[in-house]
């Protein structure tokens, strides 16, 4: 059995609310069951006792103290790790210093032996190598001043340490593979230097290389030769090759140590922040307990009075959050339920209005898009009509003009042959006539190509050979210099050779035409084997183009010169796209233009 609210109470109607205004909403949306209120009351009247609360607070306090102790221990361990990282860096730097110092000591002993001939320096030299290679025990205090004190006979008595090579000490320090490789490279370069020093030792003793790396050839000792070996440019360069990887090793150690320290310090900082957070949380808990009694009675009453005042003014978005465990909780639930239903209806209306607004915007966008599509279709239709008309004209002109042009071309060729010794003016006019006939033939060809487009017939094509073949048939004046940047190892591409020949011919002729006063025409080819593309760039040093001209460059009937009808580049673009490629243009007024044709290396599927 359920009970329903069927209208506003009298006290709500006294504030201006009419029962007829919201009668339907109250009967359908604002009704609720008594069982719901009883369940809510049973949940909210579950009040935590003081004993239970004190036990919870005690357990939380113990956990907080335990967590703080663990954090402090973690901070101390991080500090130990920071110290250990710095000590590893110091030991690693000592290894690098020992390798560098041993190289310096070997150089000093070698030069001293060559300069003086004293065998003591050779013995010191061999002892240094034996200690570094782990063949002799390492002195307990093997400092950089060891051999200086030993030579001066001022070295105090010391015990011998472990017999271990410098390479083994590097492994013990736990260096990374990159760091070990740097030290191995430095030691390997030092070993190469040892070969030069041994050669100098042998020259002092009158022994020389027999051509097989063995010093068995006996001749007169040559001190100058030995000195030249130890002071020459080769020796100095070999010496530098030791120091470079050592410096890189030091930089790598510093970088790794810096990263380790930054990570450890960041971890330490986070642990300290966590400790501070626990302290703040503990203080917050104390404040919470002190305000618990105040919130259980005084605050719910004040909140309920404020909520009733707001609802009486018609603000049904105001809600009471009362969880005191007494009758105030049930009363606040009634207020919240009533305000919630009214607010839900108001929100639904706002959502409906917003949905209508979105639908209107979507409809407007669809109208705009359909309008744009219609305009594009009209433009495409007009373009197709132009092409149809042009095709009809092209069919007529192609047959009517090519035959007379061929006869004129043969006549000019005959006149140039029979009048080879005529005056310069006549030869010049014949040349002008020949170029004009060639321009007319090219215009007719472009017109027919634009209309009678043939699908490509792909074949393997060598780009370099086709470029040279095209250049031979192009009329390049003497004032234009052609530069080629075509690698010899270009891959074979699969395109229609006639199409590519036509593309190159048009771009070369246009480039030459853009330089009436002469200039440079640069043809470059690059192969991107990873992207499977070949790029052919044709760059001229001509007059260039404006941004407006670039936008219209591939439109039919647009031409940058007086002797063109604006179809050559249209044909070029169609041929490139038909062979699976694309074309890009870069041009600035007064700085020339660059046309780049990008074609796939693989056969077009």
C-alpha positions in Angstrom: 0.0 0.0 0.0 1.3 3.4 -0.9 0.4 7.0 0.0 0.6 9.9 -2.6 0.9 13.7 -2.4 -1.9 15.1 -4.4 -1.1 18.8 -4.4 0.7 21.4 -2.5 -0.1 21.8 1.2 -2.0 24.9 2.4 1.2 26.6 3.7 2.8 26.4 0.2 -0.4 27.9 -1.4 -0.3 30.8 1.0 3.1 31.8 -0.6 1.5 32.2 -4.0 1.7 28.6 -5.4 -1.6 27.4 -6.9 -2.6 23.8 -6.8 -3.7 23.8 -10.4 -0.2 24.9 -11.6 1.6 21.7 -10.7 -1.2 19.3 -10.0 -0.3 16.9 -12.8 3.4 16.9 -12.0 2.8 16.3 -8.3 0.5 13.4 -9.0 2.8 11.7 -11.5 6.4 12.6 -10.6 6.5 13.8 -7.0 4.8 10.8 -5.3 6.9 8.4 -3.3 6.2 5.4 -1.0 6.2 5.4 2.8 8.5 2.3 2.6 11.2 4.4 0.9 11.1 6.9 3.8 11.3 4.1 6.4 14.3 2.6 4.6 16.0 6.0 4.5 15.2 6.5 8.2 16.6 3.1 9.1 19.9 3.8 7.2 20.4 7.4 8.5 19.5 6.6 12.2 22.5 4.2 12.3 24.6 6.4 14.7 28.2 5.6 15.6 28.6 5.3 19.4 31.3 7.2 21.3 33.0 3.9 22.2 33.1 2.8 18.5 34.3 6.2 17.5 37.1 6.1 20.1 38.2 2.6 19.0 38.3 3.8 15.3 40.3 6.9 16.3 42.8 4.8 18.2 43.3 2.3 15.4 43.7 5.2 12.9 46.3 6.8 15.2 48.3 3.6 15.5 48.2 3.2 11.7 49.3 6.8 11.2 52.3 6.4 13.6 53.3 3.1 11.9 53.1 4.8 8.5 55.2 7.7 9.7 57.8 5.3 11.0 58.0 3.5 7.7 58.3 6.7 5.8 61.1 7.9 8.1 63.0 4.6 7.5 62.4 4.9 3.8 63.8 8.5 3.8 67.0 7.3 5.7 67.4 4.5 3.1 67.1 6.9 0.3 69.8 9.1 1.9 72.1 6.0 2.1 71.4 5.4 -1.6 72.4 9.0 -2.4 75.7 8.6 -0.6 76.3 5.2 -2.3 75.6 6.7 -5.8 78.1 9.5 -5.1 80.7 7.0 -3.9 80.2 4.9 -7.1 80.7 8.0 -9.2 83.9 8.8 -7.3 85.3 5.3 -7.8 84.3 5.3 -11.5 86.0 8.7 -12.0 89.1 7.2 -10.2 89.1 4.3 -12.8 89.0 6.8 -15.6 91.7 8.9 -14.0 93.9 5.8 -13.5 93.5 4.8 -17.2 94.4 8.4 -18.3 97.2 8.6 -15.8 98.6 5.2 -16.9 98.6 6.4 -20.5 100.5 9.6 -19.4 103.0 7.6 -17.4 103.6 5.2 -20.3 104.2 8.2 -22.6 106.6 9.8 -20.0 108.6 6.5 -19.5 108.8 5.9 -23.3 110.0 9.4 -24.1 112.5 9.3 -21.1 113.9 6.0 -22.3 114.3 7.2 -25.9 115.8 10.4 -24.8 118.3 9.0 -22.2 118.6 5.3 -23.1 118.4 4.5 -19.4 116.9 0.9 -19.1 115.2 1.8 -15.8 112.6 3.7 -17.7 111.9 0.7 -19.9 111.5 -1.4 -16.8 109.1 1.2 -15.3 107.2 1.2 -18.6 106.8 -2.6 -18.5 105.7 -2.6 -14.9 103.0 0.0 -15.6 101.7 -2.2 -18.4 101.9 -5.3 -16.2 99.9 -3.6 -13.4 97.3 -2.3 -15.7 96.8 -5.7 -17.5 96.7 -7.6 -14.1 100.0 -9.4 -14.6 101.6 -7.8 -11.5 100.2 -7.0 -8.1 98.7 -3.5 -7.7 100.4 -1.3 -5.0 98.2 -0.7 -2.0 98.3 3.1 -2.5 98.6 3.4 -6.3 98.3 7.2 -6.5 99.1 9.4 -9.5 102.4 10.4 -7.8 103.5 6.8 -7.4 106.0 6.6 -10.3 107.3 10.2 -9.7 108.2 9.2 -6.1 109.6 5.9 -7.3 111.8 7.6 -9.9 113.0 10.1 -7.3 113.6 7.2 -4.8 111.3 8.9 -2.3 108.5 6.3 -2.3 107.8 5.0 1.3 107.6 1.3 1.8 104.1 -0.1 1.0 102.5 -3.5 0.7 101.4 -5.0 -2.5 97.7 -5.3 -3.1 95.5 -7.5 -5.3 96.7 -8.7 -8.7 93.8 -7.5 -10.9 93.5 -5.8 -14.2 92.0 -2.4 -14.8 89.4 -4.0 -17.0 88.3 -6.3 -14.2 88.0 -3.3 -11.8 85.7 -1.6 -14.4 83.5 -4.7 -14.3 83.3 -4.7 -10.5 82.0 -1.2 -10.4 78.8 -2.3 -12.2 79.2 0.2 -15.1 76.7 0.2 -17.9 77.5 -1.4 -21.2 77.9 2.0 -22.8 80.3 3.2 -20.1 82.3 0.0 -20.3 82.5 0.3 -24.1 83.9 3.9 -23.7 86.6 2.7 -21.3 87.4 -0.4 -23.5 87.7 2.0 -26.4 90.1 4.2 -24.5 92.2 1.3 -23.3 92.2 -0.2 -26.8 93.4 3.2 -28.2 96.1 3.2 -25.4 97.1 -0.3 -26.5 97.5 1.0 -30.0 99.7 3.7 -28.7 101.8 1.1 -26.9 102.6 -0.4 -30.3 104.1 2.9 -31.4 106.1 3.1 -28.2 107.4 -0.4 -28.6 108.5 0.4 -32.1 110.5 3.4 -30.7 112.1 1.1 -28.1 113.1 -1.3 -30.8 114.6 1.5 -32.9 116.8 2.5 -29.9 118.0 -1.1 -29.8 118.6 -1.3 -33.5 115.7 -3.6 -34.3 113.1 -2.7 -36.9 109.9 -4.1 -38.3 110.5 -6.9 -40.7 107.2 -6.2 -42.6 105.2 -8.7 -40.6 104.9 -6.8 -37.3 107.9 -8.4 -35.7 111.1 -6.4 -34.9 113.7 -8.8 -36.2 115.4 -6.7 -38.8 118.8 -5.5 -37.4 120.2 -2.1 -38.3 121.9 0.8 -36.7 120.0 2.3 -33.7 118.2 5.4 -34.8 117.3 7.8 -31.9 116.0 10.5 -34.2 113.5 8.0 -35.7 112.4 6.9 -32.2 112.0 10.6 -31.1 110.0 11.3 -34.3 107.7 8.4 -33.5 107.0 9.6 -30.0 106.6 13.3 -30.8 105.1 13.1 -34.3 101.6 14.0 -35.3 100.5 10.3 -35.5 101.5 9.9 -31.8 99.8 13.1 -30.8 96.6 12.1 -32.6 96.7 8.6 -31.1 97.1 10.2 -27.7 94.1 12.4 -28.2 92.0 9.3 -29.3 92.6 8.0 -25.7 91.4 11.1 -24.0 88.2 11.6 -26.0 86.4 8.4 -24.9 87.7 9.0 -21.3 86.0 12.4 -21.4 82.9 10.9 -22.8 83.0 8.3 -20.0 83.2 11.0 -17.4 80.3 12.8 -18.9 78.3 9.6 -19.0 79.1 8.9 -15.4 78.1 12.4 -14.4 74.9 12.2 -16.4 73.9 8.8 -14.9 74.8 9.9 -11.4 72.8 13.1 -11.9 69.8 11.2 -13.0 70.1 8.7 -10.1 70.4 11.6 -7.6 67.5 13.4 -9.1 65.3 10.3 -8.9 66.4 9.6 -5.4 65.9 13.2 -4.3 62.5 13.3 -5.9 61.6 10.0 -4.1 62.9 11.5 -0.9 60.9 14.7 -1.5 57.7 12.6 -2.1 58.3 10.6 1.1 58.6 13.8 3.1 55.5 15.3 1.4 53.6 12.1 2.3 54.8 12.4 5.9 53.6 16.0 6.0 50.3 14.9 4.5 49.9 12.3 7.2 50.6 15.0 9.9 48.1 17.4 8.3 45.6 14.5 8.1 46.1 13.8 11.8 45.5 17.5 12.6 42.4 17.4 10.5 41.2 14.4 12.4 41.5 16.2 15.7 39.5 19.1 14.3 36.9 16.7 13.0 36.4 15.2 16.4 36.2 18.5 18.1 33.5 19.7 15.7 31.5 16.4 15.7 29.0 17.4 18.5 28.5 20.8 17.0 27.7 19.4 13.6 25.3 16.7 15.0 22.7 19.2 16.3 23.4 22.9 15.7 24.5 22.7 12.1 21.6 20.5 10.9 19.1 22.9 12.5 20.6 25.9 10.8 20.9 24.1 7.5 17.2 23.0 7.7 16.0 26.5 8.4 18.1 27.9 5.5 16.8 25.2 3.1 13.2 25.9 4.2 13.7 29.6 3.5 15.1 29.0 0.0 12.3 26.5 -0.9 9.7 29.0 0.3 11.2 31.5 -2.2 10.9 29.0 -5.1 14.5 27.9 -5.2 14.0 24.1 -5.6 17.7 23.5 -6.4 18.5 23.9 -2.7 19.0 20.6 -0.9 19.6 19.7 2.7 22.4 17.3 3.6 21.4 16.3 7.1 22.9 13.1 8.6 22.4 13.7 12.4 20.6 10.4 13.0 17.4 12.0 14.4 14.1 13.3 13.2 15.8 16.2 11.4 17.2 13.7 8.9 13.7 12.4 8.0 12.4 16.0 7.7 15.3 17.0 5.5 14.7 14.0 3.3 11.1 15.1 2.7 12.3 18.6 1.7 15.0 17.1 -0.6 12.6 14.7 -2.3 10.1 17.4 -3.1 12.7 19.9 -4.4 14.4 17.1 -6.4 11.2 16.3 -8.4 10.5 19.9 -9.1 14.1 20.5 -10.1 14.1 17.4 -12.3 11.1 18.8 -14.3 12.8 22.2 -14.7 16.0 20.5 -15.8 14.1 18.4 -18.4 12.6 21.5 -19.9 16.0 23.2 -20.1 17.4 20.0 -21.8 14.6 20.0 -24.3 15.3 23.6 -25.2 19.0 22.9 -25.6 18.2 19.8 -27.7 16.0 21.9 -30.0 18.7 24.5 -30.3 21.3 21.9 -31.2 18.9 20.4 -33.8 18.4 23.8 -35.3 22.1 24.3 -35.5 22.6 20.9 -37.1 19.9 21.6 -39.6 21.6 24.9 -40.5 24.9 23.2 -40.9 23.4 20.5 -43.2 21.8 23.2 -45.3 25.1 25.0 -45.6 26.9 21.7 -46.5 24.3 20.8 -49.1 24.5 24.3 -50.6 28.3 23.9 -50.8 27.9 20.5 -52.5 25.4 21.9 -54.9 27.7 24.8 -55.9 30.6 22.4 -56.3 28.5 20.1 -58.5 27.4 23.1 -60.6 31.0 24.1 -61.0 32.0 20.6 -61.9 29.2 20.4 -64.4 30.2 23.7 -66.0 33.8 22.4 -66.2 32.6 19.2 -67.9 30.6 21.2 -70.4 33.7 23.3 -71.2 35.7 20.1 -71.7 33.0 18.7 -74.0 33.0 21.9 -76.1 36.8 21.9 -76.1 36.8 18.3 -77.3 34.6 19.1 -80.2 36.8 22.1 -81.1 40.0 20.0 -80.6 38.8 17.3 -82.9 38.2 19.8 -85.7 41.4 21.8 -85.1 43.6 18.8 -84.6 42.9 17.5 -88.1 42.7 20.9 -89.8 45.9 22.4 -88.3 48.3 19.6 -88.0 48.6 18.9 -91.7 49.3 22.6 -92.7 51.7 22.9 -89.8 53.6 19.8 -91.0 53.8 21.2 -94.5 55.0 24.6 -93.1 57.6 22.9 -90.9 59.0 20.9 -93.8 59.1 24.0 -95.9 61.1 25.9 -93.3 63.4 23.0 -93.0 63.9 23.0 -96.8 64.6 26.7 -96.8 67.1 26.5 -94.0 68.9 23.7 -95.9 69.0 25.5 -99.3 69.6 29.0 -97.8 72.3 27.9 -95.4 74.7 30.6 -96.8 72.2 33.4 -96.9 72.4 36.6 -94.9 72.0 36.6 -91.1 68.6 38.4 -91.2 67.0 35.7 -93.4 68.4 32.9 -91.2 67.0 34.7 -88.1 63.5 35.1 -89.6 63.5 31.4 -90.6 64.5 30.5 -87.0 61.6 32.7 -85.7 59.2 31.0 -88.1 60.4 27.5 -87.1 59.9 28.4 -83.3 56.4 29.8 -84.0 55.4 26.6 -85.9 56.8 24.5 -83.0 54.7 26.6 -80.5 51.6 26.1 -82.6 52.2 22.3 -82.7 52.7 22.2 -79.0 49.5 24.2 -78.4 47.6 21.7 -80.6 49.2 18.7 -78.9 48.4 20.1 -75.4 44.8 20.8 -76.5 44.4 17.2 -77.8 46.2 15.7 -74.7 43.9 17.6 -72.4 40.8 16.1 -74.1 42.0 12.7 -75.4 43.5 11.3 -72.1 44.9 7.8 -72.3 45.3 5.5 -69.4 48.9 4.8 -68.4 50.7 1.7 -69.6 53.3 1.1 -66.9 56.8 -0.2 -67.8 60.1 -0.2 -66.0 61.7 3.2 -66.6 65.2 4.4 -65.8 64.7 8.0 -64.8 68.2 9.3 -65.6 68.1 8.0 -69.2 64.6 9.4 -69.8 65.7 12.8 -68.5 68.6 12.9 -71.0 66.4 11.7 -73.8 63.9 14.5 -73.0 66.6 17.2 -72.9 67.8 16.2 -76.3 64.4 16.9 -77.8 63.9 20.2 -75.9 65.1 23.4 -77.5 67.3 24.9 -74.7 69.0 28.2 -75.8 72.7 28.8 -75.2 71.8 31.5 -72.6 70.3 28.8 -70.3 72.7 26.5 -68.3 71.4 23.1 -67.4 72.7 21.5 -64.2 72.0 17.9 -63.4 72.0 16.4 -59.9 71.0 12.8 -60.8 72.5 9.9 -58.7 73.8 6.9 -60.6 72.1 4.3 -58.3 68.5 5.4 -58.8 66.0 2.5 -58.7 63.8 1.6 -61.7 60.3 3.0 -61.4 57.1 1.6 -63.1 55.3 4.4 -65.0 54.2 5.1 -68.5 57.4 6.3 -70.3 55.5 8.4 -72.8 53.6 10.1 -69.9 56.8 10.8 -68.0 58.5 12.1 -71.1 55.5 14.5 -71.8 55.6 15.6 -68.1 59.4 16.4 -68.2 59.2 18.0 -71.6 56.4 20.4 -70.5 58.2 21.4 -67.2 61.6 21.9 -68.9 60.0 24.0 -71.7 58.1 26.1 -69.1 61.3 26.6 -67.1 63.2 27.7 -70.1 60.3 30.1 -71.1 60.4 31.6 -67.6 64.0 32.8 -68.3 63.8 34.9 -71.4 67.1 36.6 -70.5 68.8 33.3 -69.7 69.6 31.7 -66.4 70.1 28.3 -64.8 67.8 25.2 -65.1 68.6 22.7 -62.3 67.3 19.1 -62.5 67.6 17.1 -59.3 66.4 13.5 -58.6 66.2 12.0 -55.1 65.1 8.5 -54.1 63.4 7.9 -50.8 63.7 4.1 -50.5 61.9 3.9 -47.2 58.8 5.8 -48.5 59.2 4.0 -51.9 59.1 7.4 -53.8 61.3 9.2 -56.4 61.2 13.0 -56.5 62.2 14.8 -59.7 62.7 18.6 -59.1 63.0 21.1 -62.0 64.1 24.5 -60.7 64.6 27.6 -62.8 66.0 31.0 -61.9 63.3 32.9 -63.8 60.8 35.5 -62.9 58.8 33.4 -60.5 55.0 33.7 -59.7 52.8 35.5 -57.3 50.6 33.7 -54.7 47.5 34.4 -56.8 49.2 32.8 -59.9 50.1 29.7 -57.8 46.5 29.2 -56.7 45.3 29.2 -60.3 48.3 27.4 -61.8 46.6 24.0 -62.5 43.3 25.5 -63.7 42.4 25.1 -67.4 43.0 28.1 -69.6 45.2 29.9 -67.0 48.6 30.8 -68.4 51.5 32.9 -67.1 52.8 33.8 -70.6 51.3 35.2 -73.7 52.3 32.2 -75.9 50.4 29.6 -73.9 46.7 28.7 -73.7 46.8 27.3 -70.2 46.5 23.6 -70.8 50.1 22.3 -70.5 50.2 22.1 -66.7 46.6 20.7 -66.6 47.8 17.8 -68.7 50.9 17.4 -66.6 48.9 17.1 -63.4 46.5 14.6 -64.9 49.4 12.5 -66.2 51.2 12.5 -62.8 48.0 11.6 -60.9 47.2 8.8 -63.4 50.7 7.3 -62.7 50.0 7.3 -58.9 52.1 10.5 -58.2 51.6 14.1 -57.1 53.2 17.4 -58.0 54.2 20.3 -55.7 55.2 23.9 -56.7 57.3 26.4 -54.8 57.7 29.9 -56.3 58.4 33.5 -55.3 58.2 36.5 -57.5 61.7 37.3 -58.7 63.3 34.2 -57.3 62.3 31.5 -59.7 60.1 28.4 -59.4 60.6 24.7 -58.4 58.3 22.0 -59.7 58.7 18.7 -57.8 57.2 15.5 -59.3 56.8 12.6 -56.8 56.3 9.1 -58.3 56.0 5.7 -56.6 58.9 3.3 -57.1 56.7 0.2 -57.0 54.3 -0.7 -59.8 50.9 1.0 -59.5 48.2 -1.5 -58.6 
